[in-house]
Amino acid sequence: MSPEVWIPVPGWEGLYEVSDHGAVRSLDRVDRFGRYFHGQTLSADTIKGGYKRVTMASGSRRERRQIHHLVLEAFVGPRPMGMEGCHGNGHPDDNRLANLRWDTRPENARDTVRHGTHRNAKKTHCPRNHPLAEPNLVVAEAARGKRKCLACHRARGFAQHRGETVTQELTDRNFAEIGAAA
């Protein structure tokens, strides 16, 4: 394992540093009343989604920041417009620089599919028990990382056009046609 590298947190220079291993620490300092404070590694709390967050303070200024954002801003640079902090291995509490990057929301969503953490990635069958695999996927939905049953989708459109209800028989017939066309 490489030695830990510490650099100042942007906007908090002289007060806080962040490491390429995903830790945040305060620096030794004297406040405006002459009180001395020993620097220490900050303890992080876990927020929704499993992300780690720290609170930094100086005087009346106080900020809560997600650690992966601090690491990226310090080591990579400011967040580009429209980008998100992405975890390469899918673990939101792994804030090592080697695991982080700025990327788009769609690419971040694709990561969740690759990691198997996306709620739709775990689905193997639709509610009518048709397999959710090619060629039985709605192409436009699959391109967005979603899995939607083509047989049921077609049956809903057909039934809606005729003013009927969707039946298991109708969806199964569509599923058989999709399988025969493949």
C-alpha positions, 0 to 999 in steps of 0.5 A: 500500500502506498504512503498516505498523501495529505493536501489542504481541503480547498477553501479550508487551507491551514485548517483541514487536510484530506488524504488520498486514502479518504481521511480528513483531519484538522490541523493544530491551530490557535483560535482567536481567543488564544486557545490551542487545538490539537489536530486530529482525524475527523470521525465521519458519520454515515448518511443515506446511501452509505456515504461518509460525511464530516463536519468542518468548523472554524469560528461561526463557519460550519460545513458538512461535506461528503468525503468523496467530494473533498477528496476529488476537489482536493486531488482532481479539481473542482467539480465540473458542471453536470458531474457527480462524484462516482465510486469505481467499485460501487462501495460508497464508503470507499473514499480512496482517490484510486476509487473516485472520479467525476462523471455524469449521472447516466454513467454513475447509474450505469456503474450501479448496474455493473456493480449489481447494486441497481434495483433493476439489475437484480430483477430476473423476471417480470411480475408475469414471470417472463425472463428479463433478458434479450430479446424480451427487453424494451430497447429504449428502457434497456439503454437507460439501464432499466429492465422492462418486459417487452411482452408485457409492454406490447400487451399493455399497448394492444389492450389499451388500444382495444379498450381491453384488460391485460391478461396472462394469456395475452402477455404469454402469447406476445412472449412466445412471438418474441422468442420465435422472432429471435 
